[in-house]
Amino acid sequence: MAMVEVDANQDGKVSLEEFLPLFHMIMVEMIKNSILDITRETSELASYLIACCAQYDQDGTGFLPANKVSRGLRDADLGLSKFQILQIVGAAEQVPPSPPPSY
């Protein structure tokens, strides 16, 4: 049923361009489910992840660029693949950098 639904041009074949959005959606759901399956208590996991990322927050702002969040998640050693880490970082809210103070 899913393959019929993604066959946008109705030619009876699913091209890579037609399949990739479905694949992406499935992978995001699988990653989300695997993270939810972690048996640690939420507050414990959150504290652990914050500690793993805090070392990269040299300025103490509480905000990190995507590459440093990736490093923190890798340091957490939760068994996430590079692809999973990229998906998590890509889904994170992007906060624009603050403008420098004007004097």
Order of alpha helices (4+ residues) and beta strands (2+ residues): alpha-alpha-alpha-alpha-alpha
